[in-house]
Amino acid sequence: MKKVEIESQRYLLKDVFRVEEVFLRFEKFDGTMSDTIRRLNFDRGDSVAVLVYNLDTKKLLLLEQFRYPTYHKGPGWIIEPIAGIVDEGEPPEETARREAHEETGLTVEKVEFIASFYPSPGGCSEQNFLYYAEISGENAKYNEIGGLASENENIRTLELSLDEALEQVRKGEICDAKTIMGIYWLENRFLKNK
């Protein structure tokens, strides 16, 4: 593992999210140390997303909600899977189950790990854990409108076939990275099982 020397670090903002300022040097590929550089890190904690597939309807269960950071460039309302922030000390699999219940009323028992990734490693330390779950029968009943009132969530639950979801990705109507990744993962899974 290459060396990193932290010369100083402090938080410029400590709120729901934190912004960290760091001055550091790192070992370059030729073995020498870099000059001192300044980096900012947006620390929002880790997150989980769970792509849910309804075996009864053969459709994906996705959510639509307002996301302010996308508002100025459009569309503002984003289609994405069930998702949320991992609480300190909480295993990501448990976060997936908790968020499914909070956002849709679903009880998801078994989740399958797809991947973990850094959505924007150039400036954000968030690691996202992506899961897959299947529902059917009595366990497939969900709230059409959900979310936690204490977090001012207003979430609409949608069901889309895989073909409909792929078409929305192609048209730019589904533009959230974790959602796109999950949809293509599911398409690949179905292709392998044919």
Buried (B, 14 or more C-beta within 10 A) or exposed (E): EEEEEEEEEEEEEEEEEBBBBBBBBBBEEEEEEEEEEEEEBBBBBBBBBBBBBBEEBEBBBBBBBBEEEBEEEEBEEBBBBBBBBBEEEEEBBBBBBBBBBBBBEBEBEEBEEBEEBEEEEEEBBBBBBBBBBBBEEEBBEBBEEBBEEEEEBEBBBBBBEBEBBBEBBEEEEBBBEBBBBBBEBBBEBEEEEE
